[in-house]
Amino acid sequence: MGFVHGLYVILFNKKIMKKLLFLFTFLILCFYSDSHPPKDTMCDYINDKEAVWLNKLASLHGIEYDFTGKKVAFYTGPGADARRSKEDFLSKCRNIDDEYNPNSFYTPRIYIFNEEEKKKADEYDAVIVYGSVKQLPSKKTLIRRLHRLRLFR
């Protein structure tokens, strides 16, 4: 009887329910904001100056691609599970020299999407994964992550 009465009080007391709803909403927002940068800094379009550097990076990987005006997402961390802004990537990875090793675990990896993949990936043209020392994700995994992000906007 005591447990049922306590449950009844919690479920039907408006003040308690408001507090629980506030707490739940607060926790969800804290979790989401910690794992994703703000929308306006996330993976926006590449300007001409940034494209020159990214095109050079791609050519070092043997990829001929023009990043000018492209929508690019950036991931880092173990298994490339942390989404980052282009500013974060560019500030950490600007130093490319002649000793560049495209096979190093720390070297940025470039995933370029075809038209079908682009539609599934919320119209992103490419993903760059950097600083990931564990197994790199597949293209399919990255497309799923971008598609799921669209649901949170």
N, C-alpha and C positions, 0 to 999 in steps of 0.2 A: 504494500500500500504506500509506503514512504517513497519508493523509487518512482512509482507511477505518478504520485502527487507532485514530486519534484520535477519530473518531465513535463507534466501538465503546466506547472507554473512557468517553466522556461519557454515552452512553445507558445503559450497564450499571453504572456506578459509582453506588451508592446515595447516597453523600455528595454528589456533584456534583449529582445529580438533586434531592435535598432542597433544596440551596442554590438551584438554578434555580427550583424550585417556589415557594420562599419569596420570591425576588426578584420573580417574576411576580405572585404574590398581593399583595405589597407595592405594586408599581406600579399594579395595578388598583385597590386600595383608595385609594391616593393620588389617582388620577385621579377616581374616583367621589366621594370626599369633597370635593375641590376644586370640583367642578361642581354639587354638591347640598348644601344645608344639612342638618344632622341631621334625622332623621325627626320628632322631637317638636317642631321649630320650623317645619316645612314645612307651609304651607297648611292650617292646621287650621280648625276651625269658627269662624265669626264670632260674637262675643258681642253683647249688646244695645248696649253703648256704642260698639263699632266699627261696628255696623250703622247707627247714626244717621248717622255720618260717610259711610259708603259709600252709604247711601240718598241723601244730599244730592249726592254725586258723580254717582250715576246720574241723578238728576233734572236736573242740569246738562247731561247728555248727552241729555236727553229720554226717559229710560228710567224707567218706574215699576216698581220691583222692591224687594222687601224682603229684605235680606241677613241678617236675624236667623236664626242657627242654620245658615246655609248653609256648604257646604264650598267654599272658594275657593282657587285657585292663583294665584301671582304670578310674573310673568316680567319681565325687564329685559334691557338690553344690545342690541348690534346685532342686528337681526332677532329680538329677544326670545328669545334662546337660553339665557339664564342664569336658572335657577330661584332664587327668593328666598323668604324667610319673610314672613309678614304684618307682623311687627314692623319689618322692613327697609323695607317699602313704607310703612307708616303713619308711621314716623319721618321719611321723606323727603317725603311728599306730603300732610301734614296741612293746609297753608296754602291753603285755598280762599277766595277773596274774590269780590267782585262783578265784577272784571275778568277772571274765568276765561274762557279761550279753548279751547273743546272741539275746535278744529281744529288746535291747535299739535301739533308732533311730540312735544313733551315731556309733553303731557297724557296721563294714564292712559286707556287704551282698555278698555272693558268688553265681554266676550264672555259672553253668557248662553246656557246649553245647554238644549235641550228634553229631554224624557224619553229619547228614543232616543240623542241625543248624550251625555247624562249616563251612560248605561249603558256606552257605549264609552270614556268618559273617566274610568273608575274612580270613578264616582259623584260627581264634582265637579259643582257647580251652576254655577260661573262661573270665568272666568279674567280677571285684570286684568293688562294689559301696560303698563308705565310706563318712561319714560326710553329709549325705543327710537327712534333717529333714522333708522334705515334702514327699508326696506319692512316694514310690519307683517305678521305671519303671518296666514294664513287660519284660520278656525275649525277646519277639517279638520286643519291642521298641529298646532294646539294639542291637539286631541283625540288625535292620534297620539303626541305627546310624553307626555301623561298616561298613555296606555295602555302605552307602553314603560316608564315608571317603575314601573308595577305589577309588571313582570317582575323588577325588581331588589330587591323587598321580600322 
